[in-house]
């Protein structure tokens, strides 16, 4: 199998030197393509010192799905690996281990384990602990009965796809506020393929969201679920998974004796719930207000 690694970037100069050095040390060879949204720093300069495959697009043209499709179509690899600029391979076998997932011919998409950076908040660490366990598994349509919407879970911060399946499914959808990976993950499962979570393929990737950032992120998730309601109709509503997460987070905080964080726990989860519900009703809100409530503000410029 031939492999292409694709990294969308924007003002990534603080990440790229370390990330690209780590990629140089990988045990597998691959085509590296960087698509930059007209960064205002030295991102392109740094990128071109590592690869000739640097594509620059206007900032306003960036689209979570469409930009990835644009590059995936011209990539030479049979396997397309996506990384975000703030993800860092854990070791020199990260890409090799992720691609090994495709030795199972049923697997059309795979994603690896995301470990939190040391400086990440307890809330950010719990999110990684909850979503990325130490045990690998495969998901098919049959698993929907047990895992619901989690069956189609996928993360383009560190994920790989068979290019032939992406083409078969119509690539990533244009115009998504976020969730291009979940969109394709759902399509993969519904088409009879499987998704493999490979816990042996690891990267560092995490966030320490503020309360406001959590609200805005969940507002955008609500917008995504409203616009792609077929996903919830097929796999089940997100609220059930959300309750599991809340219980797990409280247990995580208590395990770490972070009782002082419990008031923030209630505020954070309340804001996430309110943000999500507002996002699902964004059609009833003025576009200007929705833009202010959103994390991905450029998306709303196309709604005017």
Buried (B, 14 or more C-beta within 10 A) or exposed (E): EEBBBBBBBBBBBEBBBEBBEBBEEBEBEBBBBBBBBBBEBBBBEBBEEBBEBBBBBEBEEBBBBBBBBBBBEEBEBBBBBBBBBBBBBBBBBBBBBBBBBBEEEEBBBBBBBBBBBEEBBBBBBBBBBBBBEEEBEBBBBEBBEEBBBBBBBBBBBBBBBBBEBBEBBEBBBEEBBBBBBBBBBBBBBBEEBBBBBBBBBBBBBBBBBEBEEBBBBBBBBBBBBBBBEEBBEBBBEBEEBBEEBBEBBBEBBEEEEBEEBEEBBEEBBEBBBBBBEBBBEBEEBEEEEBBEBBBBEBBBEEEE
